Amino acid sequence: MSVWNYAPGVTKATFNLHQQHHVGLVDSRIFGGFLEHMGRAVYEGIFDPPSVQADEFGCRTDVVGALSELDFTVMRYPGGNFVSNYHWRDGVGPVDERPTRRELAWGTIEPNTFGTNEFLSLCERTGWSPMFAVNLGTGTPEEAADWVEYTNGNPTTELGRQRAKDDPMSVQPVPLWCLGNEMDGPWQIGHMSAAEYGTKARQAAHMMKLVDPTIELVVSGTSLPESSTYLAWDQIALESVGGFADYLSTHRYLDNYSGDTAAFLTSGVAIDRQIAEIDSVCRYVAGRRRSSRRPFIAFDEWNVWYRTRNRAGMWADGQFPAHLVEEVYDLQDALVCAQFLMSFIRNADVVKVANLAQIANVIAPVLTNGDNLLRQTIFEALAMFVGRRTGNSLRLGYRGPVIPSPEFESVAMVDGAAILNGDNELYVFAVNRSVDSKVELTVELSGSHLEPVSCDLLHHSDPTAQNTWDSPDLVRRSGMEMSSGPALMVELPPHCLVAMTLKVS
C-alpha cells in the first residue's frame, strides 16, 4: 500500500484502485479458526453435554450457531502446545474405554471424551475443513502416518476398519496437516533444534505422504518474531523438509501492554512486515532448491492477547475444565484483529491459510457462562468480513494523512484492503487508526462508477468499550450511509472499522 502524506490537519483520504491491479485470488482458508484442548475451549465451550444447549452430539447449539455466523472455513485441531504430548489413539474408540491423562502443556486433566471422530463429525455438520496438527514432541513419525491412515486411509486396512467401526457415519478426510507445533519454542514439550526438527519432520512427511499423497503439509516455523532463531529456524526447517513442504507456519499475537491506544492501533503494520520476512525465506529456499514450486504461508495462529498472557492465567494446576486465558476484548482489540485480516487479504499471493486462535472461551470471539453465551467485540469485526471474502485482492494506493507510531515512525491513518469479485462487486475494508480525528474517505476504482450496496460500521466513542455479561450489546456493528458516483465517499469516525459492498459499473 503506497502512502502520500497530506499537510498536517487535513482529514481527507483516498483509496485508489484499478481492476487490473490484482495481488492474487483470496484463498477462503485465510478465514479459518483454531480449536485446541486448552482451558474451556473444548469442554464447556464447543462441547458441553450437560448443558441445556447441547445437541445429540454433546455440542452446544448456541456456540455452534454463533460460530456459523462467522463462516469459518478451515479449522485447526487439536493444538497448539497441547498436541506435543497428545497421542491420538487416546481419543478414538468407545468413549467409556478412553484413558484420562494428565495434560502437561496447560496443567489440566484430559478425559479424551472429545477426540478425532467427535471433531470430524462436528466439521461435517458445520462445513469446516479439518486441519490436524501431529505430535512431533513426544510422538513419532509412524504415529503421525497412522493418524493419516486412520482418517484418510484405505477402509480395508486395520486402521481403516477401526475408523469405520468407531464412526461408521463419517467420511470426512483431513486434507491439511501441521508437522508439529512451535517446535522452536523452549516451552514446547519435545523442543529441539531446527536441524533436529527438520530431520523428524521430513521423516514424518515422507511417511504421511506415502499413506495419502494428496494431503498438504505445514512446516512448523518460528513462533515468536522476537526469538533469537527467527528466520534462521525457518530456513533450516524448510530446507530439511524439502519438497514435502507446502506451507510454512508463522504465529503472531499483538498486545497493548502499554495501555497506549494510539500506538496499539498502528501495530497492524507488524503483520505486513512479518509476512514479507517469512515470504522472503520461502522464496529463498525455493530458489536454493532450483524449484518452481515454492512453499506458501500458513498464518495458523493469530489474535490479540495480553491481559491473561501470564503464568497464572495459563496454568490449570490440575483443574478441569480450567478458566484459562479468557480474554475480555474491547473495541481497540477488534480494530487490530481487523488489521490482521486486511493484511492477509493484501498479501493474498503468499498467505493461503490463517487461523484465528481460538474460537470459544480461550482468547475467543464467544464466551460461555453456564448456559449463556456472549459475543465479544472481535466477533463483530470478524462478522463484517463474512459475505465480502470472494475474489481478487486489489493493490491499494493510499493518499492521505499519516499518524505517528512509536515502533514504525509513521503509518497511514487509514488502513485498508479491497477485493473485486466476479459479480462486479467491490468489497472495501477500512480502519481509521486515529483516536481523535474523523476522516473523509473516498474510494476510486479507475474507469468505473461505484454504487453503494451496503456498509457496516463498528464504532464506539470509547475505544476501551467492551461487551460484558452486564452490557452484552455495548459494541455492535451497524449500518451507515455512503455517497455514490464515479468515486464513493464515506465519513469514518475515530477508531472505527468500516466494511463496504459496492456495485461496479
DOLUM-672780 format. One record per residue: x, y, z of N, C-alpha, C in turn; residue in three letters. Coordinates in steps of 0.001 Angstrom, whole numbers, plus 500000, padded with zeros to 6 digits. Last residue first. Layout:
DOLUM-672780
XYZXYZXYZAla...
end
This chain:
DOLUM-672780
480116499517487914479544499635486570480385500574485737Ser479933497710490896480826498306489908480126498351488553Val478697498204494120478421497690492787479273498452491783Lys480192497377497250479911498368496223479647497677494886Leu480246497061500655479966496324499434479495497331498406Thr482542497731503318481619498190502282481447497152501183Met483217498238506654483247497226505593482159497570504595Ala485163499962509036484084500029508055484295498918507023Val486003500642512354486140499724511228484927499879510336Leu487589503309514241486436502559513737486870501608512641Cys488800505843515495488898504434515918487661503622515529His486546508510514473487803508000515039487659506541515469Pro484400507848511578484683508426512890486013507908513419Pro484534508436508182484947507492509215485132508222510528Leu482301508881505597482985509549506708483256508545507821Glu482772508118502197482184507751503471482979508432504581Val482224508174498682482746508816499884481995508327501118Met483342507097495496482410506924496611483028507491497875Leu483362508332492154484064507967493390483034507865494499Ala481175508488490468482426507949489938483368507537491064Pro478691507616493014479218508417491923480441507762491342Gly477268508003496350477625507267495154478159508212494088Ser477900507907499920477514508629498715477959507835497498Ser476500505922502560477603506260501668477045507085500517Met475542505292505986475286505808504657476579506058503898Glu475603502172507847475864503601507682475702503986506227Met474639499748510363474717500238509004475043501720508972Gly476791498362512942475555498978512474475741499429511034Ser478074496200515499478142496797514178476778497334513773Arg478414497062518972477801496267517908477969496979516575Arg479006497220522180479744497449520930479189496503519874Val477014496509524034477588497852524063478300498184522753Leu475592494231524608475390494858523297476012496245523216Asp475951493313527216476366492452526101476290493109524726Pro476617494185530029476330495055528880476724494317527591Ser477055492043531729476121493078532156475708494000531014Asp478930490609530296477683489939530663476637490948531127Trp480139492928527779480257492144529002478929491467529296Thr482004494403525355480753493681525564480953492764526769Asn483754497473526071483690496022525954482250495537525984Gln485721500294525173484399499732525471484388498240525179Ala487970501655524542488129500572525510486788499941525896Thr487241503743522881487927502591522270488149501431523226Pro484183505258523017485272504839523905485971503625523289Asp482310505505521051483067506709521422484263506389522301Ser482535502906518670482017503385519961482872504585520338His481941500906515774482462502110516422481792502290517782His481717499587512729481963499165514106482645500326514813Leu479461499519510021480357500322510849480481499695512223Leu478834498477506700478765498206508132479823499019508856Asp476955498970503835478125499420504578477890499165506062Cys475912498092500513475774498036501970477065498505502612Ser476042499376497978475094498295498234474838498179499735Val476731502290496070476723501602497369475663500515497424Pro478446502209492993477155502391493662477169501642494985Glu480864503627490932480592502827492131479247503199492735Leu482257503292487746481283504006488570480904503092489736His485657503234486521484402502603486943483548503568487762Ser488239504079486045487389503787484904486038503213485249Gly489479502937489136489781503581487863488853503104486738Ser487747503554491882488135502405491067488266502909489635Leu488092505189494946488081505342493495488543504045492839Glu486726506392497849487158505170497181487003505369495687Val487509508632500434486998508464499079487584507182498484Thr486785509519503719487452508561502851486733508462501512Leu487408511746506042486519511635504893487230510767503860Glu487820511033509417488449511016508096487353510884507038Val488233512479512677487398511906511634488168511949510306Lys490534511853515284490220512562514045489261511776513166Ser491335510389517535490632511653517750490202512379516481Asp492769508134517016491904508091518200491073509351518355Val493212506635513818493299507818514675492331507703515847Ser492718504542512160493591504296513302493674505486514254Arg490043503343510617490601504644510986491395504436512263Asn490090500778508376490179501078509803490769502466509945Val488172499287505810488986500418506260488930500539507772Ala487507497446502877487612497450504330488535498602504745Phe485379496701500196486418497582500719486344497589502244Val484551494889497396484484494911498856485661495717499364Tyr482659495142494518483904495534495159483671495571496653Leu481263493161491961481147493773493277482539494042493823Glu481090491651489668481198493106489577480851493795490886Asn481336489051490292479979489562490096479946491073490004Asp483863488280490968483429488068489593482042488577489291Gly485244490913493115484799489560492796484233489480491386Asn487897492472494616486990492580493475486560491178493083Leu488736493821497714488551492582496954487551492858495838Ile491041495681499720489935495640498760489946494324498003Ala491957497454502697492098496311501800490880496289500895Ala493669499772504973492630499297504070492983498063503296Gly493948502320507446494403501036506928493294500470506055Asp494582505655507735493522504710507374494152503454506786Val497004506816508293495930506960509270494818505944509009Met500005505037507756498778505589507182497697505676508249Ala502606505894510109501832504935509324500600505634508774Val505921506468511288504612506986510893503928505965509994Ser507553504669513243507713506082512899506376506701512507Glu506935502233514361507067502297512905507201503728512380Phe506761502478517115507528501369516560507828501545515081Glu505213504710517659506482504550518376507363503452517797Pro503863506591515057503865505277515691505204505090516383Ser501749509257513842502991508733514421502787507372515061Pro499965509069510716499998509333512152501259508717512734Ile499112510695507621499778509651508383499786510056509844Val496463511400505257497328511718506397497979510485506990Pro496663510286501781496011510790502979496977511024504103Gly496258507855499477496629509257499612495908509795500834Arg497153504629498538496594505471499611497152506879499502Tyr496305501913496517497075503136496651496399504057497647Gly496290498499496634495613499686497142496600500845497243Leu495587495778494554496605496664495138495943497984495479Arg492985493496495418493498494576494578494585495354495316Leu492244490065495385492741491189496161493325492222495204Ser489452488661493817490853489021493724491166490210494625Asn487058486673495709487522487438494572489012487684494606Gly485194486859498692485480486115497462485953487045496360Thr484285488133500957485577487464501033486023486825499726Arg481919489055502198482772490002501459484180489408501294Arg480645487303503776479913487777502613480702488746501763Gly482354488539506586481532487466506039480674488024504903Val483476490737507737484142490198506553483309489110505872Phe482016491205509987481929492206508930482653491764507654Met482691489278511813481433489110511087481324490079509914Ala484984490314512987485091489156512105483845489000511238Leu483823492386514571484766492698513492484867491551512500Ala482242490907516360481626491898515474482535492227514301Glu484169489431517707483141488738516933482542489688515913Phe485466491361519132486165490819517962485216489991517108Ile483628491819521201483841492855520186484536492286518952Thr481755488707521713482713489742522053482880490755520915Gln478771487349522748479538487708521564480445488887521902Arg478106484904525144478399486319524918479223486466523642Leu475668482683526507476726482961525539476857484460525333Leu474723480314529105474619481584528395475834481797527490Asn474826478258530851474156478001529582474020479255528730Asp477869479204532157476735478324532341476140478019530984Gly479035481145529831478903481225531285477665480426531648Asn481290481531527094480142480898527714480214481076529230Thr482191483771524442482401483269525795481136482580526273Leu483664484240521227482489483960522062482933483407523418Val486158484771520127485059485702519838483799485446520649Pro488880484244522524487916483819521519486828484861521270Ala490807483092524473491080484213523552490191484104522314Ile488639480567525032490075480834525109490446481863524040Val485799480648524233486292480885525602487769481286525687Asn486360479532520992485408479554522109486158479671523432Ala488414479783519085487040480070518681486038480137519835Ile491512481663519590490802480444519224489333480773519011Gln493101482209516630493244481417517845492594482184519006Ala492363482000513239492145482763514463492264481829515645Leu494511481085510757493607480532511777493550481447512992Asn495045480861507259495201481616508506494138481151509485Ala496602480285504130495864479719505265496083480633506460Val498010481800502330496978480903501805496120480275502898Lys499857484452501374499175483909502563497969483104502091Val500628485278498783501528484416499557500874483811500802Val498672486788497571499539485996496706500431485041497486Asp497445488304499513496763487092499048497635486221498161Ala498002490489501114499086489561500768498529488229500264Asn495605491698501648496591492442500847497724491549500366Arg494526489692503325493919489979502019494925490700501119Ile496192489916505549496132488645504830495546488850503424Phe495555492556506287496913492230505845496938490914505079Ser492925492220507067493213493087505927494615492833505396Met493283490582509302492595490059508132492862490913506904Leu494686492398511027495253491098510647494618490622509342Phe492787494414511288494009494700510546494774493426510177Gln490897493201512915490532493508511533491768493783510697Ala492358493212515303492013491938514655491650492156513188Cys492284495960515777493570495335515457493343493963514821Val489595496276516348490166497007515218491518496434514814Leu489324494724518645488605494338517434489191495021516205Ala490829496223520451491258494866520106490608494412518798Asp489201498492520648490524498616520025491090497240519645Gln486916497434521983486839497886520598488206497956519938Leu487993494506523901487350495810523739487396496222522270Asp487573491223525404488071492150524396487311493466524391Tyr488791489250527811487601490052527525488056491211526644Val490217486010527687490381487437527436489018488093527177Glu490863483587529292489547484025528830489546485550528725Glu493045481849530071493167482919529057491825483306528441Val491123479301531564492426479805531131492266480806529994Leu489483477768533772489244479040533090490608479651532743His489478474212533266490035475410533897489727476652533072Ala487220471542533958487969472360532991488376473669533657Pro489912470939536120489251470567534877487764470876534975Phe493143471564537579491709471816537469491177471316536122Gln495920471303537711495092470128537949493601470342537832Gly496859473879537050497178473278538334496200472157538693Asp496640475397534730495409474954535384495631474356536756Ala498024478306533455498325477019534101497160476599534971Trp497690480867532578497926479837531563498231478472532163Met497562482815534482496403482656533614496516481532532623Gly500055482628535668498876482354536477497652482099535602Ala501758483399533548501798482028534064500539481681534858Arg499977485326531062500913485189532179500795483774532739Asn497938486856529494499138486180528983500215486162530067Arg495623488210529783495729486928530502496977486161530080Thr496005490478528223495506490628529592495723489361530426Arg496852489718525612497802490287526571497283490329528001Tyr496219489335522258496282488598523527497294489266524444Trp494762488976519108495201489925520139495155489192521467Val495989486480516799494950487143517578495587488294518350Asn496825483415515161496892484872515248495744485388516115Trp498224480706513644497777481224514950497922482730514912Glu498909480284510986497921479405511606497686479638513101Asp499454481282508263499479482112509479498499481465510450Phe501247479769506004500082479434506832500216480223508133Ala502543480633502862502473480948504290501156480466504882Ile504100478257500570503360479471500887503251479617502407Phe506972476989498874506018476921499987505357478277500187Pro507119476617495257507540477256496494506525477009497613Arg508346475258492486507278475019493478507738475546494826Arg510535475492491040509451476415490693508276476275491655Ser513740475258492488512398474698492355511404475794491982Ser516321475353493409516083475461491970514691474913491635Arg516719475538496079516378474204495590516212474171494073Arg517062478260496297518209477391496572517974475978496029Arg514421479055495788515488479403494872516707478516495040Gly513152478096498063512740477575496757513816477860495711Ala514471479692499948514656478235499985514243477611498658Val513546482236499153514979481928499164515213480420499115Tyr510793482084499541511324482294498190512805481900498113Arg510712481732502322510093480745501423510664480863500019Cys511982484085503168512595482788503447512029481720502515Val510141485977502316511500486031501770512233484714502010Ser507927485362503891507873485087502457509270485096501836Asp508805486358506322508611484917506168508579484537504685Ile508860489117505657510070488427506108509958486916505937Glu506217489675504943507297489917503977508557489157504357Ala504930489039507354504621488279506135505734488448505111Ile506004491022509012506282489613509282506011488753508055Gln504933493349507824506385493164507907506722491697508122Arg502210492976508173502761493072506819504259492811506825Asp502242493039510983501814491834510276502330491840508845Ile502970495575511796503877494461512092503506493206511320Ala500802497165511341501903497241510379502864496066510572Val499210496971513559498938496065512455500007496090511377Gly499750498997515329500573497786515425500315496798514300Ser498273501248515589499227501222514471499992499901514392Thr496823500890517858496092500876516600496999500953515381Leu498771501237519843498236499900519583497550499833518223Phe499114504009519940500208503156519452499681501786519052Ala496591504739520948497083505317519698498194504461519100Ala496443503343523422495548503010522315496084503506520982Thr498486502091525593498517503235524679497695502894523443Asp499037500079527349497798500813527543497691502041526650Gly501167498396527091501444499781527499500180500565527802Ser500154496022526096500626496050527482500810497484527978Tyr498637495166523859498633496564524296499014496627525768Asn499604492964521134499243493289522519499248494783522750Asp499314490163518860499601491566519149499033491928520516Leu500757487195518055499754487770518938500168489212519221Tyr501476485003515422501652486344515984500462486692516863Arg503280482511513498502304482895514518502537484336514954His503584480475510575504047481593511391502923482005512320Thr504549477652508585503722478252509626504398479469510237Ser504664477124505186505464477411506368504582478152507356Leu503510474510502991503353475780503685504363475880504819Tyr504496472225501843503539473024501079503391474418501672Asp507274470186501771506688471361502421505756472101501467Ala508597468226500425507365467825501119506615469036501684Phe510992469192499451509831469219498576508541468755499212Gly512289470005502673512427469966501221511112470005500482Gly512968469775505275511752469084504842511694469025503318Val515317471340505278515349469946505710514150469167505205Ser514468473858504449515465473141503652515499471662504007Glu512728474471506580512230474320505215513199473539504341Leu514546474588508748513426473639508760512908473402507343Ala516266476677507950516797475327508182515680474285508113Ile514422478841507758515234478426506617515710476983506779Gln513408478999510370512509478753509246513274478243508030Asp515680479646511886514968478386512124514142478029510888Trp516118482200510785517148481157510645516523479783510843Ala513620483402511547514013483292510143515112482244509917Leu514633483506514909513665483948513902514307483973512512Tyr516123482892517083516256481992515929515303482371514794Thr515449484640519054516800484761518503516991483889517274Ser512133485986518738513041484884519055514395485080518385Ser510305487810517911511408488324518729512395487229519132Glu508367486287516618509300487064515805510477487628516595Pro507729483038517601507789484411518096508787485199517254Leu507875480662516150506607481018516784506571482443517316Ser509088479657513035509376480381514275508085480913514871Thr507164476812511797508125477904511702508375478550513045Gly506475473623510741506449474485511925507552475533511812Ser504961473152507585506179473071508388506085474064509543Val502185471465506522502623472756507042503845472533507933Val501037469733503632501770469743504894502281471135505240Leu498239468070502174499167469193502185499759469322503577Glu497525464873500618497492465807501738498517466935501532Ile497796463031498583497022464248498298497064465264499426Thr499049460688499314499839461678498572499107462997498347Pro498908459006502111497961459781501306498725460883500585Asp501159457426502782499809456974503123498779457670502244Val503220458993501880503098457637501338501715457067501630Leu502877461221503465502575461352502035502493459978501361Lys503746460168505914502369460648505781501960460747504318Met506452459612505385505533458520505698504076458944505501Met507412462227504867507594461153503898506577460042504138His506795463577507249506197463997505982506261462885504941Ala508458462233509089507001462171509229506319462514507903Ala510961462951508051510598461535508183509080461375508267Gln510786465717508286510919465109506967510548463629507012Arg510654466002511070509520466438510260509583465832508857Ala513183465075511822511983464361512281510779464726511413Lys514830466992510533515000465557510284513728464792510644Thr513892469393511636513821469163510206513934467692509850Gly514547469118514364513141469154513936513019468816512456Tyr517310469235514152516671468032514701515209467967514267Glu517582471823513098518094470677512355517451469379512827Ala516452473388515117515849473385513789516305472182512975Ala516295471545518249516897472492517319516215472392515958Ser513283471138520232514532470664519633515087471744518718Met510819470205522648511574471251521945512909470722521441His509162468538524028509907467968522922510663468989522094Gly506880471014524694507276469659525055507950469023523838Ile507967474350524544507278473253523861507798471910524350Gln509438476386525535508284475969526339507620474710525779Trp511282476980523563511746476234524737510610475737525627Pro510161476616520193509985477263521493510463476420522660Gly510201475284517803511343476151518105511316476674519528Asp507788474076517481508883473234517968510156474036518240Met505100474849517013506048475712517739507241474941518294Glu503989471646516320503579472995516710504695473685517485Asn503789469213513601504128469702514928503667471122515144Gly503018469772510714504097468909511218504593469460512550Leu499600469819509987500740470566510520501764469591511094Cys497683469107507127498325468598508332499524469469508715Trp494691468752505333495773469659505693496338469263507050Leu492495467061504885493372467393503756494641468151504134Pro490938464386506180491691465553506652492695465927505572Val487547463299505370489008463160505402489649464441505920Pro484517462131506529485310463354506420486808463054506450Gln482596460310506850483508460067505730484454461255505541Val480727458741509415481595459836508985482491459418507831Ser479340456580510359478590457568509593479480458645508974Met480991454970511942480539454448510647479828455472509775Pro483354455223513865482456456278513392481931455896512014Asp484626452853514595484482453930515585483434454948515176Asp484587451397512198483908450872513386483646451981514402Lys486092452984510531484716452657510145483918452121511327Ala488515452959511969487787454209511765486326453931511435Arg489170450246511723488905450806513045488129452110512929Gln489597450021509007488467449295509591488122449850510968Arg491921451572508863490728451965508126489487451291508670Gly493661450057510393493262451374510884492032451888510158Leu493774447732508731493389447649510148492901448990510669Glu492288448385505484493413448181506402492908448127507829Thr490060449034504036490320447602504215491511447344505129Thr489867451747503619488965451142504623489203449655504850Pro492831453603503480492058452542502851491165451848503888Asn492755456853505138493305455673504502492296454703503927Gly492196459098506619492128459211505161492388457909504421Asn492330458478509376491344459444508888491133459380507377Thr494295456422509600493012456303510309491953457220509689Tyr496416457457508135495775456222507691494393456065508328Glu497041459630509760496596459881508389495869458648507852Val497881458156511963496713459044512101496153459384510723Trp500146456920510962498999456089511349497732456937511479Asp501845459086510702501375458407509496500158457527509789Ala502267459609513450501660460615512578501087459973511322Ala503541457285514260502259457628514860501528458648513995Glu505894457520512739504978456412512490503598456700513050Glu507152459760513895506668459817512515505671458702512196Pro505893460108517302506832459569516310506281459785514903Thr505660462378520151505181461408519185506252461006518191Gly506471464407521704506666463068522263506229461983521297Thr506449466214519248507161466411520506507494465071521126Gly504853465947517141506271465705516883507120466064518100Leu501697465177516556502597465261517705504023464919517277Asn500056467149514043500545465888514587501552466151515699Val497083468909513502498498469018513862498923467703514496Ala494670469153510862495212468497512054496680468852512252Phe491896470610509781493347470817509673493960470263510954Met488799470209508060489693469927509188491163470103508830Pro486581472663507084487558471716506554488595471459507634Ser483211472982508212484630473301508373485487472232507685Trp480547472363508172481171472721506904482619473132507024Gly479248471438510389479454472884510279479995473315508921Thr479157468688510149477908469409510406478058470909510191Arg481819468015509724480831467665508709479545468461508895Glu482921468882512140483305469533510886482298469235509774Cys481797467028513907481447468440514035481769469189512740Leu483157464778513006481699464821512897481206466262512996Ser485731465491513761485409465346512345483906465345512101Leu485425465506516589485785466730515868485410466627514394Phe484770462862517113483845463913517541484129465213516779Glu487053461614516126485771461402515457484727462430515863Asn489165462638517865489195462722516401487816462627515773Thr487379463726520798488604463374520077488409463455518582Gly486247463975523980486151464631522677487470464377521967Phe487114462557526122485738462301525677485426463002524359Thr489591462899527306489522462306525970488113461918525537Asn490182464168529671489381462948529745489230462232528406Pro492961465651530933492308465419529638491540464101529697Glu493572468216533231493289466799533048492555466636531722Ile496239470692533053494896470248533369494790468729533218Thr498531472042532202498391471647533601497028471164533995Gly499154472602529618498396473627530334498063473216531766Trp500825470453528896501038471776528300500380472869529124Ala500097468046530102501299468722530572501513470121529986Leu497481466348531540497827467160530375498945468115530780Glu496967463070532459497467464362532921497942465127531686Arg494096461379531056495518461665531131495795462988531850Arg491969458645530848492098460016531350493580460277531605Thr491322456595527955492044456914529190491934458392529566Pro488207455149526915489331456053526659490008456455527970Arg485954453717527263487211452977527344488433453869527137Glu483815455319526839483988454830528202485264454001528374Asp483966455737524061484309456826524982484584456307526379Val485503453507521807484412453744522763484824454759523823Pro487752455369519567487174454166520163486062454509521132Gly490090458015520426489220457285519499488719456024520193Val492033459313521954490762459983521695489901459313520646Gly494356457897522081493632458101523343492228458648523094Asp495440458104519561494689456884519875493930456998521196Arg496922460454519588495588460473519008494767459227519329Trp498451461854522209498507460659521376497089460358520892His500141464802523034498848464168522760499041462978521829Tyr502092466569523457502032465466524412500729464684524241Asn501785468416521495503122467843521657503200466782522750Ser499259469549521551499471468400520674500814467723520907Val499228471797523229498597470556523677499071469356522862Phe500155473926521757501070473266522681500544471917523150Asn498471473578518552498766474148519845499706473282520659Gly495780471135518669496696472090519276497665472544518203Gly494362469367517151493827469682518490494724470646519280Pro493189471737514638492884470900515804494007469863515960Tyr491726474319512614492913473630513104492609472936514439Arg489518474533510009489593474552511468490765473676511939Met488474476672507357489330475583507814489458475675509331Val486249478612507641486444477694506517487244476470506936Thr483600480190509444484976479690509385485097478648508275Phe481316481955509706481608481190508498483087480796508390Asp480156483404511663481488483838511257482009483042510060Leu477832482070512150477713483443511645479062483972511154Glu478726479800513351478291479687511960478120481067511331Ser479117480637515946480297480476515104479917480338513634Leu476462480544516831477173481824516766478378481728515843Ala475998477759516648475190478708515892475871480054515742Gly477830476740518443477946476369517036477158477342516165Val476749477927520789478114478210520369478278477913518882Val474169476832520823474326478285520819475724478681520352Asp474564474097520848473926474678519675474098476196519640Thr477361472352521870476442473432522227475889474097520971Arg477422468779521564477942470107521205476889471178521472Cys476374466300521920477018466913523075477590468288522794Gly474879465354519905476296465004519866477073465572521060Phe472395466416520216472522464970520395473968464496520398Glu473366469516521857472608468736520889472852467250521130Asp473076471682524701473748470594523995472809469899523014Ala471949473568526300472185473958524920472758472810524080Gln471972472618528795470662472577528136470791472962526671Val474965470687529319474280471955529095472916471746528454Ser476364468288529445475375468584530488474546469850530232Pro478088468363527057476901467509527120475916467851528234Pro479733470365525458479240470518526832477958469705527010Asp481924471832523312481409470516523696481023470554525168Phe482857474391523028482172473800521886481433472520522273Ile482965474687526194482984475633525093482174475068523946Gly483013472673527954482246473852528361482301474970527327Glu485866471660526270484923471292527323484351472551527971Tyr487298473458524395486533472271524018485453472001525059Val488016475747525932487735475850524504486881474681524026Ala488738476129528546487357475727528267487016475895526786Arg492065475078528380491039475769529151489663475221528876Gly492466473323525397493064474277526323491949474985527070Met492625471839522748492276471332524074493031472172525103His491702474243520247492723473492520987492135472984522297Glu490793475284517207490205474703518412491245473821519076Leu490692477954515033491592477047515754490896476592517023Phe489767479028511669489796479102513131490669478006513715Gly490050481046508642489959479829509421489992480087510919Gly490278482588506299489223482864507272488963481610508112Phe492012481645504524492550482644505449491517483022506497Ile490637479963502826491176479369504049491856480392504965Arg490015481231500486488984481216501531489525480717502862Ser492370483331499100492104481949499482491114481953500646Asp491974485643496616491895485481498070491507484044498386Val494243485800493976492936485329494422492964485123495931Leu496284488797493917496067487361493797494674487022494279Gly496508491452493215497543490830494036497480489319493868Val495782493242490221495482492135491129496715491760491943His494850495590488611495985495540489524495720494510490626His492623495926487106493637495001486610494832494847487547Gln491036497834488376490513496471488226491572495471487792Gln492501499822490892492378499558489459491990498100489281His492170502444493366492162501052492957492039500948491436Leu492917504505496049492951504406494587493116502948494177Asn491394505972498702491868504668498251491780504653496724Phe492108508999500372491593508338499172492230506964499011Thr491119511377502901491961510286502423491295509625501232Ala491240514201504976490679513573503780491650512498503326Lys492046515987506974491424514713507329490637514148506155Thr494857517908507747493924517505506708493359516134507036Val496792518170509709495461518685509984494426518324508940Gly499662518542507636499068518257508944497691518892509087Pro499243517618504159499687518548505188499003518220506498Ala499439514102503248498889515448503165499518516336504229Tyr501524511734501938501220512475503157500670513859502843Asn500846508629500595501194510010500278500693510880501416Trp501780505259500214501303506307501115501767507658500604Val500804502016498937501604503230498873500961504333499708Ser500847498812500000500000500000500000500882501237500000Met
end
